[in-house]
Amino acid sequence: MVENSSVEYITKILEAQHDYFRSGATLDVEFRRKMLQRLYDGIQKWEKRLTEALWQDLHKSYEEAYLTEISIVLGEIKNHLRHLSSWAEPQKQHSPLKMFPSKCKVLAEPLGTTLIIAPWNYPVQLLLNPLVGAISAGCTAVLKPSPYVPTVSYVLEQLIDEVFEERYIAIVQGNREVNKVLLEQRWDLIFFTGSPALGREVMAAAAKHLTPVVLELGGKSPCIVDKEADIERAAKRIAWGKSLNAGQTCIAPDYLLVHRDIKGSFVEALQKQFRSLLGKNPKKSRHFVRIVNERAFDRLVGYLKCGTILFGGDFDREERYIAPTVLDDVSPSSPIMQEEIFGPIFPLLTFDTTEEAIAFVVEREKPLALYYFGSKSKGERVLERTSSGGACLNDVIMHITNENMPFGGVGNSGMGSYHGKKSFDTFSHYKSVVTTTTKIDLPFRYMPYRIFSLVKKLL
Protein backbone atom coordinates (compact mmCIF):
# COMPACT_ATOMS: atom_id res chain seq x y z
CA MET A 1 0.00 0.00 0.00
CA VAL A 2 1.19 3.50 -0.81
CA GLU A 3 0.73 6.14 1.85
CA ASN A 4 -1.35 9.22 1.11
CA SER A 5 0.63 12.43 0.80
CA SER A 6 -0.69 14.99 3.27
CA VAL A 7 -2.55 18.14 2.33
CA GLU A 8 0.23 20.15 3.99
CA TYR A 9 2.90 18.49 1.84
CA ILE A 10 0.91 19.04 -1.35
CA THR A 11 0.35 22.74 -0.66
CA LYS A 12 4.01 23.18 0.36
CA ILE A 13 5.23 21.58 -2.87
CA LEU A 14 2.85 23.60 -5.00
CA GLU A 15 3.93 26.87 -3.40
CA ALA A 16 7.61 25.95 -3.82
CA GLN A 17 7.09 25.10 -7.48
CA HIS A 18 5.22 28.34 -8.12
CA ASP A 19 8.13 30.28 -6.61
CA TYR A 20 10.71 28.29 -8.55
CA PHE A 21 8.93 28.78 -11.85
CA ARG A 22 8.51 32.51 -11.25
CA SER A 23 12.23 32.78 -10.59
CA GLY A 24 12.83 32.01 -14.29
CA ALA A 25 15.14 29.07 -13.51
CA THR A 26 13.38 26.74 -15.97
CA LEU A 27 13.41 29.13 -18.95
CA ASP A 28 16.92 28.52 -20.24
CA VAL A 29 16.94 25.93 -23.02
CA GLU A 30 20.24 24.49 -21.87
CA PHE A 31 18.77 23.94 -18.41
CA ARG A 32 15.88 22.03 -19.97
CA ARG A 33 18.27 19.90 -22.04
CA LYS A 34 20.29 19.14 -18.92
CA MET A 35 17.14 18.06 -17.06
CA LEU A 36 16.01 15.86 -19.96
CA GLN A 37 19.41 14.18 -20.00
CA ARG A 38 19.21 13.71 -16.24
CA LEU A 39 15.85 11.99 -16.61
CA TYR A 40 17.22 9.78 -19.39
CA ASP A 41 20.19 8.74 -17.26
CA GLY A 42 17.94 8.16 -14.25
CA ILE A 43 15.62 5.84 -16.18
CA GLN A 44 18.60 3.84 -17.41
CA LYS A 45 19.96 3.59 -13.88
CA TRP A 46 16.61 2.54 -12.43
CA GLU A 47 15.58 0.31 -15.36
CA LYS A 48 16.10 -2.98 -13.50
CA ARG A 49 14.13 -1.84 -10.45
CA LEU A 50 11.34 -0.45 -12.61
CA THR A 51 10.98 -3.64 -14.65
CA GLU A 52 11.12 -5.80 -11.50
CA ALA A 53 8.36 -3.67 -9.97
CA LEU A 54 6.25 -4.04 -13.12
CA TRP A 55 6.63 -7.81 -12.82
CA GLN A 56 5.64 -7.75 -9.16
CA ASP A 57 2.53 -5.59 -9.62
CA LEU A 58 1.33 -6.77 -13.04
CA HIS A 59 3.29 -9.92 -13.97
CA LYS A 60 4.70 -7.90 -16.89
CA SER A 61 7.74 -9.58 -18.43
CA TYR A 62 11.00 -7.68 -18.80
CA GLU A 63 10.66 -7.73 -22.58
CA GLU A 64 7.15 -6.31 -22.57
CA ALA A 65 8.04 -3.80 -19.86
CA TYR A 66 10.99 -2.53 -21.86
CA LEU A 67 9.15 -2.40 -25.19
CA THR A 68 5.93 -0.78 -23.95
CA GLU A 69 7.24 1.37 -21.11
CA ILE A 70 10.98 2.07 -20.88
CA SER A 71 11.87 2.29 -24.58
CA ILE A 72 8.97 4.62 -25.38
CA VAL A 73 10.04 7.15 -22.75
CA LEU A 74 13.71 6.94 -23.72
CA GLY A 75 12.76 7.43 -27.38
CA GLU A 76 10.66 10.45 -26.46
CA ILE A 77 13.52 12.03 -24.51
CA LYS A 78 15.98 11.49 -27.38
CA ASN A 79 13.54 13.13 -29.80
CA HIS A 80 13.22 16.18 -27.56
CA LEU A 81 16.98 16.46 -27.07
CA ARG A 82 17.42 16.45 -30.86
CA HIS A 83 14.83 19.12 -31.60
CA LEU A 84 14.33 21.24 -28.48
CA SER A 85 16.56 24.11 -29.59
CA SER A 86 14.63 24.60 -32.84
CA TRP A 87 11.23 24.14 -31.17
CA ALA A 88 12.04 26.83 -28.60
CA GLU A 89 13.34 29.36 -31.16
CA PRO A 90 11.15 32.45 -31.75
CA GLN A 91 9.16 31.95 -34.94
CA LYS A 92 9.32 34.89 -37.31
CA GLN A 93 6.00 35.63 -38.98
CA HIS A 94 5.22 37.48 -42.19
CA SER A 95 4.12 41.06 -41.51
CA PRO A 96 1.53 42.38 -44.00
CA LEU A 97 1.95 45.84 -45.53
CA LYS A 98 -0.76 47.27 -43.27
CA MET A 99 1.53 46.62 -40.26
CA PHE A 100 4.57 48.48 -41.63
CA PRO A 101 7.00 49.22 -39.98
CA SER A 102 6.26 46.53 -37.36
CA LYS A 103 7.81 43.06 -37.21
CA CYS A 104 5.99 39.95 -35.93
CA LYS A 105 7.07 36.80 -34.16
CA VAL A 106 5.64 34.04 -31.99
CA LEU A 107 7.32 33.03 -28.72
CA ALA A 108 6.82 29.65 -27.03
CA GLU A 109 6.54 30.23 -23.31
CA PRO A 110 6.01 27.53 -20.64
CA LEU A 111 2.55 27.38 -19.11
CA GLY A 112 3.90 27.13 -15.57
CA THR A 113 3.27 24.68 -12.74
CA THR A 114 1.59 21.53 -14.02
CA LEU A 115 -0.08 18.43 -12.62
CA ILE A 116 0.33 15.03 -14.28
CA ILE A 117 -1.97 12.20 -13.12
CA ALA A 118 -1.19 8.74 -14.49
CA PRO A 119 -3.11 5.43 -14.49
CA TRP A 120 -1.92 1.95 -13.48
CA ASN A 121 -1.88 0.08 -16.79
CA TYR A 122 1.35 1.60 -18.16
CA PRO A 123 2.46 3.31 -14.97
CA VAL A 124 5.98 4.23 -16.10
CA GLN A 125 5.29 5.39 -19.64
CA LEU A 126 2.10 7.29 -18.89
CA LEU A 127 3.67 9.21 -16.01
CA LEU A 128 7.09 9.99 -17.48
CA ASN A 129 6.18 10.60 -21.13
CA PRO A 130 4.07 13.69 -20.32
CA LEU A 131 6.84 14.78 -17.95
CA VAL A 132 9.22 14.93 -20.91
CA GLY A 133 6.93 17.52 -22.50
CA ALA A 134 6.72 19.52 -19.26
CA ILE A 135 10.51 19.64 -18.89
CA SER A 136 11.03 20.39 -22.58
CA ALA A 137 8.61 23.32 -22.50
CA GLY A 138 10.15 24.77 -19.31
CA CYS A 139 7.41 23.91 -16.80
CA THR A 140 7.56 22.52 -13.30
CA ALA A 141 5.50 19.41 -12.54
CA VAL A 142 3.83 17.49 -9.73
CA LEU A 143 3.45 13.82 -10.61
CA LYS A 144 0.71 11.55 -9.26
CA PRO A 145 1.14 7.82 -10.03
CA SER A 146 -1.54 5.19 -9.44
CA PRO A 147 -1.98 3.50 -6.04
CA TYR A 148 -3.09 0.29 -7.79
CA VAL A 149 0.53 -0.50 -8.67
CA PRO A 150 2.18 0.31 -5.34
CA THR A 151 5.59 -1.22 -6.06
CA VAL A 152 5.98 0.69 -9.31
CA SER A 153 4.74 3.91 -7.72
CA TYR A 154 7.27 3.59 -4.89
CA VAL A 155 10.16 2.97 -7.29
CA LEU A 156 9.07 5.94 -9.41
CA GLU A 157 9.07 8.09 -6.27
CA GLN A 158 12.63 7.02 -5.48
CA LEU A 159 13.74 7.75 -9.05
CA ILE A 160 12.17 11.22 -9.14
CA ASP A 161 13.47 12.12 -5.67
CA GLU A 162 17.00 11.15 -6.71
CA VAL A 163 16.98 12.93 -10.06
CA PHE A 164 15.16 16.22 -9.34
CA GLU A 165 14.67 18.86 -6.66
CA GLU A 166 11.08 18.74 -5.45
CA ARG A 167 10.67 22.47 -6.05
CA TYR A 168 11.10 21.57 -9.74
CA ILE A 169 9.69 18.04 -10.19
CA ALA A 170 7.95 16.29 -7.30
CA ILE A 171 5.87 13.17 -6.81
CA VAL A 172 2.89 12.69 -4.51
CA GLN A 173 1.18 9.42 -3.67
CA GLY A 174 -2.26 8.23 -2.69
CA ASN A 175 -5.79 7.33 -3.58
CA ARG A 176 -8.70 9.31 -5.00
CA GLU A 177 -8.83 11.45 -1.85
CA VAL A 178 -5.38 12.73 -2.79
CA ASN A 179 -6.60 13.30 -6.35
CA LYS A 180 -9.43 15.36 -4.91
CA VAL A 181 -7.00 17.51 -2.92
CA LEU A 182 -4.78 17.96 -5.96
CA LEU A 183 -7.68 18.98 -8.17
CA GLU A 184 -8.77 21.62 -5.67
CA GLN A 185 -5.47 23.46 -6.21
CA ARG A 186 -4.78 25.98 -8.92
CA TRP A 187 -2.55 24.67 -11.72
CA ASP A 188 -1.43 26.08 -15.05
CA LEU A 189 -2.22 22.77 -16.79
CA ILE A 190 -3.65 19.41 -15.73
CA PHE A 191 -2.59 16.39 -17.77
CA PHE A 192 -4.78 13.39 -16.93
CA THR A 193 -4.75 9.86 -18.30
CA GLY A 194 -7.60 7.57 -17.22
CA SER A 195 -11.24 6.73 -17.80
CA PRO A 196 -13.84 9.05 -19.36
CA ALA A 197 -15.77 9.03 -16.06
CA LEU A 198 -12.78 10.34 -14.12
CA GLY A 199 -11.94 12.68 -16.99
CA ARG A 200 -15.27 14.44 -16.43
CA GLU A 201 -14.38 14.94 -12.76
CA VAL A 202 -11.00 16.39 -13.70
CA MET A 203 -12.55 18.76 -16.22
CA ALA A 204 -15.23 19.91 -13.75
CA ALA A 205 -12.58 20.64 -11.10
CA ALA A 206 -10.35 22.45 -13.60
CA ALA A 207 -13.24 24.64 -14.74
CA LYS A 208 -13.36 26.32 -11.32
CA HIS A 209 -9.96 27.90 -12.02
CA LEU A 210 -10.25 27.99 -15.83
CA THR A 211 -7.32 25.59 -15.92
CA PRO A 212 -6.56 24.04 -19.31
CA VAL A 213 -6.68 20.25 -19.38
CA VAL A 214 -5.32 17.46 -21.52
CA LEU A 215 -7.49 14.37 -21.15
CA GLU A 216 -6.11 11.09 -22.45
CA LEU A 217 -9.06 8.78 -21.96
CA GLY A 218 -10.15 5.61 -23.73
CA GLY A 219 -13.26 3.97 -25.04
CA LYS A 220 -14.28 1.01 -27.13
CA SER A 221 -11.78 0.84 -29.98
CA PRO A 222 -13.31 -1.22 -32.80
CA CYS A 223 -11.35 -3.78 -34.80
CA ILE A 224 -12.94 -4.34 -38.22
CA VAL A 225 -11.93 -7.45 -40.18
CA ASP A 226 -13.31 -7.25 -43.70
CA LYS A 227 -13.65 -10.12 -46.16
CA GLU A 228 -10.56 -9.02 -48.15
CA ALA A 229 -8.34 -9.22 -45.07
CA ASP A 230 -5.26 -11.45 -44.91
CA ILE A 231 -6.82 -13.65 -42.25
CA GLU A 232 -3.67 -15.21 -40.81
CA ARG A 233 -1.77 -11.90 -40.65
CA ALA A 234 -4.78 -10.09 -39.22
CA ALA A 235 -5.30 -12.77 -36.58
CA LYS A 236 -1.63 -12.64 -35.55
CA ARG A 237 -1.54 -8.88 -35.15
CA ILE A 238 -4.90 -8.69 -33.39
CA ALA A 239 -4.00 -11.50 -30.98
CA TRP A 240 -0.76 -9.67 -30.18
CA GLY A 241 -2.58 -6.37 -29.60
CA LYS A 242 -5.09 -7.97 -27.24
CA SER A 243 -2.38 -9.96 -25.43
CA LEU A 244 -0.29 -6.89 -24.58
CA ASN A 245 -0.86 -6.12 -20.90
CA ALA A 246 -3.70 -8.69 -21.03
CA GLY A 247 -5.84 -6.21 -22.94
CA GLN A 248 -5.40 -3.55 -20.24
CA THR A 249 -4.36 -0.97 -22.82
CA CYS A 250 -6.29 2.18 -23.67
CA ILE A 251 -5.77 1.53 -27.39
CA ALA A 252 -6.27 -2.24 -27.26
CA PRO A 253 -8.69 -3.56 -29.89
CA ASP A 254 -11.82 -3.65 -27.73
CA TYR A 255 -14.33 -5.56 -29.84
CA LEU A 256 -14.32 -7.40 -33.17
CA LEU A 257 -16.48 -6.55 -36.17
CA VAL A 258 -15.91 -9.46 -38.56
CA HIS A 259 -17.39 -9.92 -42.03
CA ARG A 260 -19.89 -12.77 -41.87
CA ASP A 261 -18.26 -14.64 -44.78
CA ILE A 262 -14.94 -15.11 -42.96
CA LYS A 263 -16.12 -15.46 -39.37
CA GLY A 264 -15.34 -19.17 -38.99
CA SER A 265 -11.89 -19.06 -40.58
CA PHE A 266 -10.95 -15.91 -38.67
CA VAL A 267 -11.96 -17.31 -35.26
CA GLU A 268 -9.96 -20.46 -35.98
CA ALA A 269 -6.91 -18.38 -36.99
CA LEU A 270 -7.24 -16.11 -33.96
CA GLN A 271 -7.30 -19.07 -31.56
CA LYS A 272 -4.22 -20.50 -33.25
CA GLN A 273 -2.36 -17.19 -32.98
CA PHE A 274 -3.15 -16.73 -29.28
CA ARG A 275 -1.77 -20.23 -28.74
CA SER A 276 1.34 -19.37 -30.78
CA LEU A 277 1.98 -16.25 -28.70
CA LEU A 278 1.16 -17.57 -25.22
CA GLY A 279 1.24 -21.36 -25.45
CA LYS A 280 -1.54 -23.86 -24.85
CA ASN A 281 -1.91 -22.60 -21.29
CA PRO A 282 -1.43 -18.80 -21.17
CA LYS A 283 -1.47 -18.99 -17.38
CA LYS A 284 2.01 -20.49 -17.52
CA SER A 285 3.38 -17.88 -19.91
CA ARG A 286 5.68 -15.29 -18.34
CA HIS A 287 4.56 -12.92 -21.10
CA PHE A 288 0.89 -12.82 -20.07
CA VAL A 289 0.05 -10.04 -17.63
CA ARG A 290 -2.40 -10.44 -14.75
CA ILE A 291 -5.49 -8.34 -14.10
CA VAL A 292 -4.58 -5.41 -11.85
CA ASN A 293 -6.85 -6.21 -8.87
CA GLU A 294 -9.81 -8.29 -7.70
CA ARG A 295 -12.34 -5.58 -8.46
CA ALA A 296 -11.27 -5.41 -12.11
CA PHE A 297 -11.10 -9.21 -12.24
CA ASP A 298 -14.68 -9.61 -10.98
CA ARG A 299 -15.97 -7.06 -13.48
CA LEU A 300 -14.29 -8.90 -16.36
CA VAL A 301 -15.49 -12.34 -15.26
CA GLY A 302 -19.02 -10.92 -15.19
CA TYR A 303 -18.67 -10.13 -18.90
CA LEU A 304 -18.24 -13.82 -19.71
CA LYS A 305 -22.01 -14.19 -19.28
CA CYS A 306 -22.68 -11.72 -22.09
CA GLY A 307 -22.31 -14.27 -24.89
CA THR A 308 -21.30 -17.76 -25.99
CA ILE A 309 -17.65 -18.62 -25.35
CA LEU A 310 -16.00 -19.70 -28.62
CA PHE A 311 -12.64 -20.31 -26.93
CA GLY A 312 -10.94 -19.34 -23.69
CA GLY A 313 -13.10 -18.54 -20.69
CA ASP A 314 -10.72 -19.98 -18.06
CA PHE A 315 -9.97 -17.85 -15.02
CA ASP A 316 -8.33 -18.00 -11.59
CA ARG A 317 -9.26 -15.30 -9.08
CA GLU A 318 -6.35 -16.05 -6.75
CA GLU A 319 -3.88 -15.28 -9.54
CA ARG A 320 -6.12 -12.65 -11.16
CA TYR A 321 -5.77 -14.61 -14.41
CA ILE A 322 -8.26 -14.61 -17.29
CA ALA A 323 -7.48 -16.50 -20.50
CA PRO A 324 -7.83 -14.77 -23.88
CA THR A 325 -11.49 -15.28 -24.70
CA VAL A 326 -13.75 -14.69 -27.69
CA LEU A 327 -17.51 -14.32 -27.13
CA ASP A 328 -20.12 -14.93 -29.82
CA ASP A 329 -23.84 -14.09 -29.83
CA VAL A 330 -23.19 -10.75 -28.12
CA SER A 331 -25.97 -8.17 -28.14
CA PRO A 332 -24.89 -4.58 -28.90
CA SER A 333 -26.91 -3.56 -25.84
CA SER A 334 -25.21 -6.02 -23.45
CA PRO A 335 -23.01 -4.73 -20.59
CA ILE A 336 -19.78 -5.76 -22.34
CA MET A 337 -20.63 -3.42 -25.22
CA GLN A 338 -21.40 -0.42 -23.00
CA GLU A 339 -17.98 0.36 -21.55
CA GLU A 340 -14.31 -0.21 -22.30
CA ILE A 341 -13.45 -3.84 -21.54
CA PHE A 342 -9.84 -3.35 -20.45
CA GLY A 343 -9.11 -7.05 -20.38
CA PRO A 344 -8.43 -10.10 -22.58
CA ILE A 345 -12.06 -10.66 -23.62
CA PHE A 346 -13.20 -10.11 -27.22
CA PRO A 347 -16.91 -9.74 -28.03
CA LEU A 348 -17.39 -10.66 -31.69
CA LEU A 349 -20.09 -9.18 -33.90
CA THR A 350 -20.58 -9.71 -37.64
CA PHE A 351 -21.46 -7.45 -40.54
CA ASP A 352 -22.44 -8.01 -44.17
CA THR A 353 -21.19 -4.78 -45.77
CA THR A 354 -18.45 -2.30 -44.97
CA GLU A 355 -21.10 0.42 -44.82
CA GLU A 356 -22.84 -1.55 -42.07
CA ALA A 357 -19.59 -1.70 -40.07
CA ILE A 358 -19.06 2.04 -40.54
CA ALA A 359 -22.59 2.77 -39.34
CA PHE A 360 -22.04 0.61 -36.25
CA VAL A 361 -18.94 2.61 -35.33
CA VAL A 362 -20.27 6.11 -35.97
CA GLU A 363 -23.45 5.49 -33.97
CA ARG A 364 -21.28 5.14 -30.86
CA GLU A 365 -18.88 7.36 -28.93
CA LYS A 366 -15.69 8.30 -30.77
CA PRO A 367 -13.00 5.77 -29.83
CA LEU A 368 -9.35 6.37 -28.98
CA ALA A 369 -8.28 4.02 -31.79
CA LEU A 370 -9.81 2.30 -34.80
CA TYR A 371 -8.35 -0.73 -36.58
CA TYR A 372 -9.29 -1.94 -40.03
CA PHE A 373 -8.08 -5.08 -41.80
CA GLY A 374 -8.87 -5.35 -45.48
CA SER A 375 -8.13 -3.56 -48.73
CA LYS A 376 -6.40 -0.17 -48.65
CA SER A 377 -9.18 1.52 -50.61
CA LYS A 378 -11.91 0.29 -48.25
CA GLY A 379 -9.75 1.11 -45.25
CA GLU A 380 -9.30 4.69 -46.40
CA ARG A 381 -13.06 4.98 -46.87
CA VAL A 382 -13.57 3.75 -43.30
CA LEU A 383 -11.09 6.35 -42.01
CA GLU A 384 -12.81 9.08 -44.02
CA ARG A 385 -16.25 8.21 -42.65
CA THR A 386 -15.30 7.65 -39.00
CA SER A 387 -13.67 9.71 -36.27
CA SER A 388 -11.13 8.33 -33.79
CA GLY A 389 -8.10 9.50 -31.84
CA GLY A 390 -5.79 7.43 -34.06
CA ALA A 391 -6.02 4.49 -36.42
CA CYS A 392 -4.14 1.67 -38.12
CA LEU A 393 -4.87 -0.04 -41.41
CA ASN A 394 -3.94 -3.73 -41.30
CA ASP A 395 -2.28 -3.32 -37.90
CA VAL A 396 -3.01 -2.50 -34.27
CA ILE A 397 -1.33 -0.45 -31.50
CA MET A 398 1.65 0.63 -33.64
CA HIS A 399 0.56 4.23 -34.17
CA ILE A 400 1.57 5.00 -30.58
CA THR A 401 5.16 3.93 -31.17
CA ASN A 402 6.11 6.79 -33.51
CA GLU A 403 7.18 9.71 -31.32
CA ASN A 404 6.91 11.99 -34.38
CA MET A 405 3.12 11.55 -34.57
CA PRO A 406 0.63 13.11 -32.14
CA PHE A 407 -1.26 10.78 -29.81
CA GLY A 408 -4.59 11.73 -28.26
CA GLY A 409 -8.31 11.22 -28.23
CA VAL A 410 -11.34 12.96 -29.65
CA GLY A 411 -14.77 13.45 -28.12
CA ASN A 412 -15.42 10.90 -25.39
CA SER A 413 -11.91 9.45 -25.82
CA GLY A 414 -10.17 12.65 -24.81
CA MET A 415 -8.90 16.06 -25.82
CA GLY A 416 -5.44 17.34 -26.56
CA SER A 417 -2.49 15.32 -27.78
CA TYR A 418 1.17 14.73 -27.06
CA HIS A 419 4.36 12.91 -28.17
CA GLY A 420 7.23 14.67 -29.91
CA LYS A 421 6.66 18.34 -30.72
CA LYS A 422 3.03 17.97 -29.69
CA SER A 423 4.25 17.40 -26.11
CA PHE A 424 6.28 20.60 -26.29
CA ASP A 425 3.23 22.42 -27.70
CA THR A 426 0.89 21.00 -25.06
CA PHE A 427 2.92 22.43 -22.17
CA SER A 428 3.57 25.75 -23.95
CA HIS A 429 1.66 28.92 -24.71
CA TYR A 430 2.39 30.51 -28.06
CA LYS A 431 2.57 34.25 -27.53
CA SER A 432 2.22 36.59 -30.52
CA VAL A 433 4.54 39.59 -30.30
CA VAL A 434 4.62 42.73 -32.44
CA THR A 435 7.70 44.97 -32.29
CA THR A 436 7.37 48.44 -33.76
CA THR A 437 10.13 50.95 -34.33
CA THR A 438 9.78 54.44 -32.88
CA LYS A 439 11.63 56.04 -35.79
CA ILE A 440 8.60 55.91 -38.09
CA ASP A 441 4.98 56.58 -37.15
CA LEU A 442 2.57 56.45 -40.06
CA PRO A 443 -0.48 58.62 -39.47
CA PHE A 444 -3.16 56.61 -41.28
CA ARG A 445 -4.23 54.55 -38.25
CA TYR A 446 -5.00 57.59 -36.11
CA MET A 447 -8.22 59.57 -35.97
CA PRO A 448 -9.69 61.25 -37.89
CA TYR A 449 -8.61 58.56 -40.40
CA ARG A 450 -7.44 60.69 -43.27
CA ILE A 451 -6.90 59.05 -46.67
CA PHE A 452 -9.27 56.30 -45.49
CA SER A 453 -10.13 55.22 -49.06
CA LEU A 454 -6.45 54.35 -49.59
CA VAL A 455 -6.20 52.60 -46.21
CA LYS A 456 -9.26 50.55 -47.06
CA LYS A 457 -7.49 49.13 -50.10
CA LEU A 458 -4.53 48.02 -47.95
CA LEU A 459 -6.69 46.11 -45.47
N, C-alpha and C positions, 0 to 999 in steps of 0.2 A: 504493500500500500504506500502511495505517495502521501506526504503530509501537506495539508493546505497551507499555502503562504498566507500570512496574516494581512489584514487590511492595512495595518501600519507599515508593513514592509512594502506593499504595493504602492501606497501613496508616497513613501520615501523615495522609492526607485523612480517613480514617474516625475517627481519634482527634480530629482538629480538629473534625469535625462533632459528635462526641459531646459535646465540651466546649462547643461553641457552643449546642447544643440545651439542655444542662443549665443554661446561663447564663440561660435564660428569654427570650432575645432574640426568638425566633420566636412567642411567645405572644400578643403584642398584635395585635388584629384590624386595627388601622390599619397596622401593619407588614406584615401579610400582603397587605392591599389594595395597598399601595405596591409590594410585590414583584410582585404580579400585573400591575399597570399597567406596571412596568418590563419584564416579559416581553413584554407586548403591544406595547409600543413597540419593543422589540428585534426582534421578529419582523417588524414592519412595516419597520424599517430594513434588515434583512437579507433581506427577501423576494426581491429580485432575485437575490442570490447563492445563496439556497436553491433557487430554481426553476431557475437555471442549472446548479446541481450535480445536481439531479434529472434534468435533460435529459442531462447528461454520463454519469451512472451508469446510467440506466434508459431513456433516450430518452423521458422523460415530458414531454409538452407543457406549456407555461405554464398553459394553461387547466385541464388535468387536475390539474396540481400544485396550483394554487390551490384548485380545487374540493374535491379529496380530501385535501389536506394542510393548507395554510395556513388556509383559511377555517374548517375544523373546529376548529382550535386557537384561533383568534381568537374564534369563537363560544362556545367553552367558557369562555374567560377572561371574556368579557363577562357570561356567565350567572353566574359566580362573583362578579364584582364587584357585580352587582345584588343577590345574595342572601346573601352571606357573613355580613353582620352578623346577620341573622335565624337563619341556620344555627348560628352560634356562640353564640347566646344560651342561657343555662341554661333547661332545659325543666321548668317546674313540673309536678308529678305529683299526682294526687289521693291524699290520705292517708286510708285507711279509719279508722273509729272506733277500732279496736283499737290504732292507733298514736298516738292522742291523748296528749300535746300536740305530737307531732313534725310536722315539715313535710318534704316529699320533693321532690327535683329530680334531674335528670340533667344532667351536665356533659359536653360534648364536649372531650376532651383529645387532643392530637396523639400519635401512636404513638411518634415519635422519629426516629431516623436510618434512612432507607429506601434501598433499592436498586431502580433501575428499569432493566430490560434490555429493549431494543427489537430488533425484527427489521429486515430490509432492505426489505421490500416497500412499506411506508409509513413510511419512516425518520424523517420529521419529525413527522407526526401521532402515531405510536405511541410516540415518546419524550417529546414535549412535552405531550401530552394528560394522561397520568398525572401529570406534573410539576405541572400546574395543581392537581390534587387534593392533592398533597403540600404545595404552598405554601399553599393555601387552609386546610388543616387545621392548619398550623403546624409541619410537619415539616422536616427537612433532607433532602437527597437526593443520592445519587451516581448519575449517569446513565451507561449503557453502550450506545452505539449499535452498529450492525452493521459489521463490517469488510468486508462484501461490497459496500457502497456507500461507498467510501473518500472520494470527493469530498464527498458529503453529510455524512459523519461529521466530516470536517475543518472544514467550514463551521459545523456545529452546535457544535463545540468552540470555535471563535472567538466565536460568538454568546454562548454560556454564559459564557466567560471574560470577555467584555466587560460582560455584564449583572450577574453575581453574584460575590460573594466565594466562593472555593472552600471556605471553612469552612462555608458555607451550602448552596450548590449547586455541585457539581463534576462534571466529565465525565472518564471514563477510556476508553481505547481499547484495542483488541486482539482477538485471536482467542479460541478456546475455552479456551486455557490461562489467559487473563486471567479468563474466566468462572469457571474452576475456583478461581482464587485468590479472587475476589470471593465465591463461594459458601462458601468456608471461613471467612469472617468472620462475626461476629455482628451481625445487623441487627434492627431492630424491625419491619420488613416488607420482603418481597421482592415486587416487581411484575414479572412476566415475561410477555412476549408472544412466542410462537413455536410450535413443533410439539409435539404430545403426547409424543413421545419425549424431547425436551429438558425438557419440563415435568415428567416423572417424575424426571429428574436433579435439577432444581431443588428439587422437593418432598423428595426423599431427603436432599439437603444441608441444607435448612431444618430437617428433623426433628431433626437433631443438636443444634440450639439451641432447639428448639420455637418457631421463627420462623414467624409467620403468612405465608401466601403468597396472592397473587392470580395465577391462571394464566389468561391469555387465549390459548387454543390454537386449534384449528381442526377439521378433519374434513371429511367428505364431505357437503356441504350439498345435499340433493335439490331438484330443481325439477320439480314435478308439473304436467303440462299435461293437464287433463281435457277430455272431449269438449264440454263447454259453454263452453270458453274462447273469448274473442275472439282468434282465431288471429293476426291481423295485429298487434294491440296486444301480445299476449303475446310474439310473436317479436321485436318491436322492443325491448321492455324486457329480455328475456333476452339478446339480442345485445349490448345496451349493457352489461349487468351482467358478461358474460363478456369484453367488450372492455376494460373498465377495467383498467389495469395488466396487460394481456394475460392476464387470468385469475389473476394473482398476488395474489389478495385472499383473506383468510381467510374472508370471507363470500360469495365468488363462488359462483354456482350451479355445483356440481361435476359433477353428472350429470343427465341428463334422463330422467324417467319420463313417457312420452307415451301417451295413450289410443290403442289400436290403430286406432280408426276415423278418427282425424285425423292419423295419422303422416305420410302423404305430403304433405298440404297444409301441415302445420306445418313440415316440413323445407324445403319450397320457400319458405315465408315467412321462415324463419330465414336461409336463404342470401341472400335478397333484402335483408333488414335489415342483415346484416353488410356487404353491398356498399354499402348506403346510408350506413352509418356510416363505413366505412373506404375506400371506393372499390373498383374492380375488383382493384387490386393493393395490399393492406394494407401491404405492405413499403414503399411510397412514402408512406404516410400519416404525417404528423408527430404524429398522435394515437394511434399504435399503439406501445405500449411494447415493449422487447426483453426477452428472458429474462435473468435477472440474471447468470448465468455459464455456462461450458461444462458444468460438472457437471450443473446443472439442465437445460440444453438437452439433453444426451445422455439423461438420464432421460426427458424428455418425448418425444423422438423414438422412444425404445424403446416407448412406449405406442401408437404408430401401428400396431404389429403386432397389437394386441389386438382388431381388428375390421376391418370393411370401410369404407373411406373413402367417405362419401356426398358430401362436398365439402371443399375445403381440402387439407391434407396437404403443402403446400409448406413447405420450410424451408431455411435458410442458416446454417450453423454459424458462419461468419466474422462475420456480423452478429448472431448469436444470435436469429434471426427464425424464428418458426413461425406459419403462417397459421391463422386460426380454422378449426377442423376438427370435423366431426361424424362419429363412428364408429358403424356399425350392426353387428349380429350380435355383440354384446359379451356374453361370459359373465359372470355375477355373480361367478364365482370367478377371473376373469382379474386380472392384476397391476394394471390401471388402476382396478379396482373395490376394491382393497384398501387404498389410501392416498389422501390428498388429492392431487389432480392438480396444482394450483397452476400452471396454464398454460391456453392457449387451446384445449384439446381437450375435446370434449363426447362422452362415451359416451352412446348413446341406447338405452334399454330401453323396452319397451311393456307395457301392462297392459290388462286387459279390464274391471275394476271398480275403483271407488275403494277398496273394502275390500282389494283385492289390492295396490294402491299403498301403503296404510297399513301392511299387513303387511310389505311389503318394507322400509319405513323402520324400523319398530320392531324388526325382527330384527337391526338393525345398531347400531353405536355412536351415541349421541346426537350430532347435528350441531350446529355453531355457529349455523346458520341453516336455515330450511325455507321454500320458496317454493311456493305453490299458485296455479294459474291455473284458474279455473272459477267456478261459482256460489258466492255468499256462504254459502249454507246448507251446501253440501258442504265448502267451505273451513273453516268453523268446526268441522265434524265432524272434519276432518283435524287441526286444531289441538288439539282435545279429546283425540284418541286418540294423539297423538304428543308427544314431548318434544324441545325444541331450545332453544338459547340465545336465539334471537329468530326472528321469522317475518314474512313479508309475504304478504298475499292480493292476487293480481293485480299484483304488483310484485316487484322484487328490490332488495337493497342499502339501500333508503331508510330502513330502521329505524335505521341507525347515524347518520343525519344529524340526528336530533332530540336535542339535548343535554339535554332534559328527561326522556328515557327511559333506563333503565339498559341498559348493553350488557355482555354477558358470556356465558360458556358454561355448560354443564351436563354432568356426567359426563366423558366422554373429551374434550369440547370445552372444558373449563375449569372454573374455580370462582372465585366472586367476580365483582363487576361494578363498572362505573364509568360516568362521564359525569354532569354536573350534580351534584345533591346526593349521588348515589351515590359520586362521586369523593371528596367531603368525608367521607362516612361511611367509605369504605374506608381512608382514612389516619387515621381517628380511633378512639379508644376511648370508649365511652359509659359514664361512671362514675356509678353511682347513689349519691346522697348523702342521708343523713337528718340533719336538724338538730333537736335536742331542747332545749327550754328547761330551765333548772335551777330555775325558780321553782315548778314542779309536778312531783311524782314519785309517780305512782299506784302503789299497793302490789300490785296484783293479779298482776304478772308475777314477783314475787319468791317464793321458797320461804317458807313451806310451802304456797303456792298456796291462800290462803283464798278464799272465795266462788267456787270453781272452777266450780260449776254455772252461775253467771252469766257468767263469762268464756267458758265453752264456747259459750254462745249468741252471743257477740260475734265469735267466730272464723269 
